[in-house]
């Protein structure tokens, strides 16, 4: 029986690094920019939703600007950051007991711990129409967990028409 011996294990390290590098590049492409702004994330296959589907799947729809992101207090794990959208116009709330507010709190993926492969990142100053899902724990904060959940201001009249057609 012959034993195959490697002259150098360096090629194994190089092959592994190449595979990891290729996998990371495949997972790090950015979604389509929204009105000259980008929300970065996994960029994987994502079914496009119409504006009507976005309204239907949202707890709150507002026009506003992300004006603050505060790092989450925690170490490791999926520790969220906290964002604040300054509301310019309150367009829709699925729960009619929610009263229009001047700001809305967001849970955002934290950059200080583990990052899920489908995380979407926003930057302070991004302005548009935010289609927000309610936080599952009922904490009064919302999620913009898809690059589609921030749409350009150019869509405002279409969104208003959709909301009006629903009797809102």
C-alpha positions in Angstrom: 0.0 0.0 0.0 1.3 3.4 -1.0 0.9 6.4 1.2 0.5 9.8 -0.5 2.5 12.4 1.3 2.1 16.1 0.6 5.2 18.0 0.2 3.5 21.1 1.6 0.2 21.7 3.3 0.3 25.3 2.0 -1.8 24.4 -1.0 -4.6 23.2 1.3 -4.6 26.5 3.1 -4.6 28.4 -0.2 -7.5 26.3 -1.5 -9.5 26.8 1.6 -8.9 30.5 1.6 -10.0 30.7 -2.0 -13.2 28.8 -1.3 -14.0 31.0 1.7 -13.2 34.1 -0.3 -15.5 33.1 -3.1 -18.3 32.3 -0.7 -18.0 35.6 1.0 -18.1 37.5 -2.3 -21.2 35.6 -3.4 -23.0 36.6 -0.1 -21.9 40.2 0.1 -23.4 41.8 -2.9 -25.6 44.8 -2.2 -29.3 45.0 -3.1 -30.5 47.5 -5.7 -30.0 51.1 -4.5 -33.1 53.0 -3.4 -33.2 56.5 -4.7 -29.4 56.9 -4.8 -29.0 55.3 -1.4 -28.0 51.8 -0.6 -29.2 49.4 2.0 -26.5 46.7 2.2 -27.1 43.1 3.0 -26.9 39.6 1.7 -28.2 40.6 -1.7 -29.5 37.1 -2.2 -32.6 36.1 -4.1 -35.5 38.1 -2.8 -39.0 38.1 -4.3 -39.9 41.6 -5.3 -43.0 42.9 -3.6 -45.4 45.5 -5.1 -46.2 48.6 -3.2 -49.6 47.2 -2.4 -47.9 44.0 -1.0 -45.5 46.2 1.1 -48.5 48.1 2.6 -50.4 44.9 3.3 -47.3 43.4 5.1 -46.5 46.5 7.1 -47.6 47.5 10.6 -46.7 51.1 9.9 -45.9 53.1 6.8 -44.2 56.5 7.1 -42.3 59.0 5.1 -39.2 60.0 7.0 -35.4 60.1 7.5 -33.3 57.7 9.6 -31.7 60.3 11.9 -29.9 58.2 14.5 -28.4 54.7 15.0 -27.3 53.7 18.5 -25.2 50.6 19.0 -27.0 47.9 21.1 -25.8 47.2 24.6 -24.6 43.7 24.6 -21.7 41.6 23.6 -21.7 38.8 21.0 -24.7 37.1 19.7 -27.2 38.9 17.5 -27.3 42.1 19.5 -29.5 44.7 17.7 -28.7 48.4 17.2 -31.4 50.9 17.7 -32.5 53.4 15.0 -34.8 56.3 14.9 -36.8 57.5 11.9 -37.9 61.1 12.1 -41.4 61.0 10.6 -42.4 63.7 8.1 -45.7 62.1 7.2 -47.6 59.3 8.8 -49.2 57.3 6.0 -50.7 54.1 7.4 -51.0 52.0 10.6 -52.5 48.5 10.5 -53.5 48.8 14.2 -55.8 51.8 14.3 -55.0 52.4 18.0 -51.5 53.5 16.9 -51.6 57.3 16.8 -49.4 59.2 14.4 -46.0 59.9 15.9 -43.1 62.2 15.1 -40.6 59.4 15.4 -40.5 55.6 15.1 -38.0 53.3 16.7 -36.3 50.6 14.6 -34.4 47.4 15.6 -31.5 47.1 13.2 -28.9 44.4 12.9 -26.0 45.1 15.3 -22.6 45.5 13.8 -20.9 44.5 17.1 -21.9 40.8 17.3 -22.8 38.0 14.9 -24.4 39.1 11.7 -27.1 37.0 10.0 -26.6 36.4 6.3 -29.8 38.2 5.4 -29.1 41.3 7.5 -29.9 44.7 5.9 -27.9 47.8 7.0 -29.1 51.4 6.6 -27.2 54.6 7.2 -28.1 57.8 9.0 -29.6 60.3 6.6 -31.5 57.8 4.4 -34.8 59.3 3.5 -37.8 57.7 1.9 -41.0 55.8 2.5 -40.5 53.2 5.3 -42.7 50.0 5.2 -42.1 48.7 8.8 -43.0 45.4 10.4 -43.8 45.2 14.1 -41.2 43.8 16.4 -42.4 40.3 17.4 -42.0 40.9 21.1 -44.4 43.8 21.1 -41.8 46.2 22.3 -43.1 49.1 20.3 -40.2 49.1 17.8 -40.3 48.2 14.2 -38.2 46.3 11.6 -37.1 47.3 8.1 -35.6 43.9 7.5 -35.7 43.9 3.7 -34.1 46.2 1.3 -37.6 46.7 -0.2 -38.9 48.2 3.1 -37.3 51.6 2.2 -38.8 53.0 -1.1 -38.0 56.3 -2.8 -40.1 59.4 -2.2 -41.1 59.3 -5.8 -43.5 56.5 -4.8 -45.4 58.7 -2.3 -48.5 59.4 -4.5 -48.8 55.7 -5.4 -48.6 54.7 -1.8 -51.2 57.3 -0.8 -53.5 56.0 -3.5 -53.1 52.4 -2.3 -53.8 53.4 1.3 -56.8 55.4 0.3 -58.2 52.4 -1.8 -58.1 50.3 1.4 -60.4 52.8 3.1 -57.7 54.2 5.3 
